[in-house]
Amino acid sequence: MAEENSQNAAGGNQAAADQQKQQLQFAVQRIYVKDISFEAPNSPAVFQQPFKPKVGLDLNTSSRKVGEDLYEVSIKVTAQVRHSEEGTTSFLAEIEQAGLFRISGIEGAQLEHTLGAFCPNVLFPYARECIDNLVNRGGFPPLMLAPVNFEAIFAQKKKREAEQAQQQGEQTTQ
């Protein structure tokens, strides 16, 4: 009898754990390139000069709900490389890397964090590899982008939003 009770209790705990696992879901459905561009406006003259690059990098993330528990997250990376001496553009490479993510059982701030930091961390290696490939195909040395800390970017964004909300609140009360 005691053995049956312990088995029922263990089975009950297992069922609760299984139910929780079913509720929390995170799955990558698809990773794809949404937009891609490469320009070398000053070629072939740019190849006849010593390559002393000055890299400018712009990075943006966005997300939107596209279905029940289905979200599209995208990273737009723009790398503009100029000759440091003349300031002429060597090349401009842009990619919008996107992914479809099935996310359920996560809501509110946790969902916002998942879409704003975790999903971009999954996508960035694909965008980085694609930019490097574009640059190589354009005849330039590899452009290995450094890893990006999307956790820090997300934290800075939330801090700015809180400061703006506080400023708006102060202006409203005046």
Secondary structure as GFF3:
##gff-version 3
##sequence-region A 1 174
A	DSSP	alpha_helix	2	23	.	.	.	ID=ss1
A	DSSP	beta_strand	25	39	.	.	.	ID=ss2
A	DSSP	three_ten_helix	45	48	.	.	.	ID=ss3
A	DSSP	beta_strand	53	67	.	.	.	ID=ss4
A	DSSP	beta_strand	70	83	.	.	.	ID=ss5
A	DSSP	beta_strand	89	104	.	.	.	ID=ss6
A	DSSP	alpha_helix	108	113	.	.	.	ID=ss7
A	DSSP	pi_helix	114	118	.	.	.	ID=ss8
A	DSSP	alpha_helix	119	137	.	.	.	ID=ss9
A	DSSP	alpha_helix	150	173	.	.	.	ID=ss10
###
